[in-house]
Amino acid sequence: MQQESNPTQGLGIASLILGILSVFFAIIPCTILLGLVLSVIGLILGIIGINKANQLRVDKGLLIAGLITSIIGLSIAGLWGMAFKKMFDMNDGMHREYYNVNQDIDNTDENTVDFDSLVQENDKTMDELEEYMDEIESDTEKTVQPIDNNK
């Protein structure tokens, strides 16, 4: 019993190996891009192999397994990609909000201090206080009589 050779078996094995590697690399966050590339290549090889297997009417088991693992790798890489995009969008939004708040603070006139007007106001208050103290002193001199102890 000699088994017939399957010309698409090589494409099936390649597709399966690339699919498994794509799942492995797609799980690791730093190698998502590699997992994405491997899964796309695995999908292409699997599709080509299935088309040839349909024409030759041969077994498609390895090709279907390669397609499934490539699709799983592509899905995992896509989910990680969407998660990272969401995370970076949130970070960008927080950065923009922080920047806008700081711009608003920097641009408001309420937060700027005019030291010259504060000094003038302080001098005015000090002058008023001195005048008030002078009035009190003059009133006390008028109302208070020195006590004569010789009487």
Secondary structure by P-SEA (a helix, b strand, c coil): cbbbbbcaaaaaaaaaaaaaaaaaaaacccaaaaaaaaaaaaaaaaaaaaaaaaaacccaaaaaaaaaaaaaaaaaaaaaaaaaaaaaaaaaaaaaaaaaaaaaaaacccccccaaaaaaaaaaaaaaaaaaaaaaaaaaaaacccccccc
